[in-house]
């Protein structure tokens, strides 16, 4: 049965989560931008925005984390791995498009090795998705087969009512358990009318099947069109950092002469050193080749290898790009 989550009960819900040792992550205004961050009060939450600037993936896959400690002594090196002990994390305000990204991240981190630093965090995360009632020209979820009505990746799916409250529908067993555990913050939903959802217009010139077919053919790999379409890319990597499905990282040892930490840090395929070999050779020596790699990952490698979406159409990469390199324009060109 659907439940009603009133705005006046948000402090009660947040307190219930925090008092149980969890953390409540929600979109919040910080330095004039709406970003996902931990909140302690309902007044910190931004309820009127299109999309948070960052993805909530950083709470499951941190930008940097220590995975081991090492000490150096005369007889060798001792390496002691760390255990991850995540607390319950509640993500409120995720959009249906970015909730879909969880299946993409899960596929990568359980592919040929079970990365427990990721899986244990996701297992302790509850995602409360809020359906979109507003959007902008960067939104293109419907073009990649999603919509504000998509529930994949959501534990609890919320629709805003005309009065500003939320109708809550449990999607998973985890979501049902969450509502039961924090029952004091929820009420029985009656005939409450919800706001009209924002449905981005599907971009008519984009054909995902045709894109995948073209990318799978080796003769198109060195097509001059790549350099023409992406010549203005400056390799800043902003698109990969805000993307909810991008997952590249490297591992470095940081410390002093006699010890330190082994860290896992976010990396980006857009950086010129990402594929630099020890010999000095770089198979992607030009920026357009690095951008080509990201595009192929989204629309060929990902769907073929994992049967999940490499791009969820959230539009963050479009909004954050300093040179306005629009991925949908490349999708249109590749569909011709």
C-alpha positions, 0 to 999 in steps of 0.5 A: 500500500502506498504511503504519504510522506509529508514535508512536516515529517521530514525532520522526524524521518531524518532524526529516525535515520540519524538516531539509528547510526545512519546518514541522510543524504539529500540535495542541498544548497552549497556555494550557490549550487545544489549538491548531494550532501549529508543533512541533519534538518529538513530546512537544509534540503532543496526541494525545488531544483532540476538535478543536483550538480554532483551524482550521489555515486560518491557515497557508494564509490568515494572520490578517494579512500584508503584500502590498505596501510603499509610499512617499510622495514629492513626485511621488506614491506608489510601490507595490511588491508582495511575493512569497509564498515559502512553505516546505513546511508539514505539517499533522498532526492535521486532522480529516476534516471540516476537511480538506474546508474546503480545497475551499471556500477554494480556490474563493473564492481562485480565483474571479474572481482567483487569489490566489497568497498563498493558492494557493502556500501550499496547493500547498506544504501536506501535510495528514495527517488523523486520523480521529476516535475521539472526539467531543462533542455539538457534532460534526455532520459527518454532518448535512452529508454528511461523516463521520470516513471522509471523505478529501476534502482529505486527502493522507494519511488516518490511522487510530489503531490500538489500540496508539496508532500510525497506519495511513497511507493516501496519498490524493493524489499529494502524499501518496504523494510525502510518504510516499516522501520521509520513508520512514524514518519509515514501516513496512509495515503488517500486520494492525494493528487500528484503533480504532472511529471516532466517528460523530456521530448525524445530526440527524434534523430537519435537511434541507439541501435544504429549507434551501437551497430556503427561503433561495433564496426572497426572501420569506423574507429578511425573515422575523421568524424571523431576529430571534427565533432570533439575538437573543442574538448579540453580534457578537463574530465568534468563530464566523467566526475559528474556522470553517475555511471563513470567509474574509472579509478587508479590505486596509488601508494601515498606516504613517507619513506617508512610507511603510508597508505594505499589509496583508491582515487577517481580517475578519468579517461579524458586525462592525457596520462590515463593510458600513458605507458611506462615506455612513453607511448600513449595509444590515445595521444590526441584528445578526440581519441579519449573522448571517442573512448568515453562515447564508445564505453557508453553506447557500445562496450557497456551495453554489450558487456554488461547489458546495462546502460552506460548513459542514463540521459541525466544531462550532467555532462552537458550542463558542466562542460565548459565548452558546451560539447553536447553528447546528444549532438554526437549521438545524432551524428552517429545515428545518421 
